[in-house]
Amino acid sequence: MVAKSLSKEYLFAMRHYHLEANWKVMLNNDEIIYQDDFAGYELNAWKRLQIYCKEKGVYPIHMTLEFGDNQLNVLEPYQHGYFFKRGILSEFLCEANGDGSTTSFQGNRAKTFIIGQYSPDYGIKAFTVKIPELGVWDYGYRKVEELYLKEQSLFLVKSCQNIPANIQTEK
């Protein structure tokens, strides 16, 4: 149900065919779980990780991103929760037409992961990371929205410990 290791073939396909990085989560019982979204499961790896943690009574203590030998480690360990979403960055460019008008068109697109750490003090501190470069494009603070809980992009550690989370959400 969760990946405790990734085969060389899987990693090769992720890096060379999908140009995809993966997250790695360390659990409080010293297990390491890897993202394996291209392994053919019905649910994505982030949702399966949450189910696994609730069933086993374990919880994440740290999260990193990896691509090849590169690792991005921007999140602090031992947070109240972790956040993960996929995204696309798209640049819009304007070009002068010579007659005083401009033409807008879409420029480059890039895959992104949006990762973050949750604290009841400040909400979600989120980092937008360009994939596969693992470069931080932007970061900022987000309020917790009900959508994040519904779609399970925000993983609350207390939910694995059977403790009510009691968080304020923006509707």
Buried (B, 14 or more C-beta within 10 A) or exposed (E): EBBEEBEEEBBEEBBEEBEBBBBBBBBBEEBEBBBBBBEEBEEBBBBBBBEBBBEEEBBBBBBBBBBEEEEBEBBEEEBBBBBBBBBEBEEEEEEEEEEEEEEEEEEEEBBBBBBBBBBEEEBBBBBBBBBBBBEEBEBEEBEBBEEBBEEBBBBBBBBBEEEEBEBEBEE
